[in-house]
Amino acid sequence: MKDGATRADDIFLPFETPPAPGEVIEVAPGILWARMPLPVRLNHVNIWLLEEGNGWTAVDCGLDSPETRAAWEQLIAGPLRGKPVRRLVATHGHVDHVGLAGWITARFEAPFHATLAAWLWARVTYAGRDEPTSAHALEHLRIHGCDPRHIEAYARNRGPLLKLFYEPPRAHLRLKNEELIEMGGRRWKVVVADGHADEHASFVSTSGDVVIAGDQILQRISPVVGVFSGEPLADPLTDYLASLERFRGLPDDTLVLPSHGLPFRGLDVRLDQLAHHHQRRLDIVFDSLDQPRTATECAHVLFARAMAEGQWYLALAETLAHLHRLVTIGFVRREIDADGVIRFART
Ligand SMILES: [Zn+2]
């Protein structure tokens, strides 16, 4: 099949080999794809460099590690062709996307464009990076039936990426939903959506040829949609599923640029796959409630492999997201026992 062609029932990958760190691939006129390493199982994040007359707009930048800084030095010395980064645009505030934002914006005296929630998320995460795990966060795990050994491990270490933030920019230029922004000779509509991160920004070119999707729409994996202790009653899955509908109706050959995985065509097919994936998980978790169960018990059904492989923290968060959506639509209710432990039951 030729580049540009898409089977109606499949997604198509026009670039099967990603760029090495410090190198780029031009994925559309004026848009370069670079990759930054991550020190976790999901070992990379994609960033996008859009050529302006006098410099570059970068969308996301990676986290603060020696490997990411080295990759940036290589980009600056080579593919950026001596032109500076004129602005840094954030898709969202997670460390793998904007951990190095303060370093880039200081080095190039470039402004930082982000939604308010993305900027605050980065600032707050950075400010709290050395704080001990809060009693509240541990209690959240306990009331959802978490294994005490897991809670103890979490108390000691909240995760490998937390400290890989350079101090985020002190100011931001605010991205707002539906506004238009010029980048790299294209005009883009900003689509601000919740579900994976609060106020996540994606960018849809007004000509419909390219979507910079961020983590909202990924190529192979589904983005983490989870409930965490900071908003224990959140229903992010309802927000996430609603957000997918906002990307419908673009041409079949629209090139989608996700933050992880490969660029792809076949956006509507991928939106169907993601919606179906969550619907299947909603069915599984509902079926598991033959009696009232904690979210951890449900996670063992929904994410058996992840739980066995030690990915219990995200498995619990994602299970809770599915349970909370079932509560929202009236299929399930929460029951709280005398010890404060929460069980979910069919209504
Ligand atoms: Zn990400």
Residues whose N, C-alpha, C, O or C-beta is under 5 A from the ligand:
A	BS01	ZN	D96 D215 S259
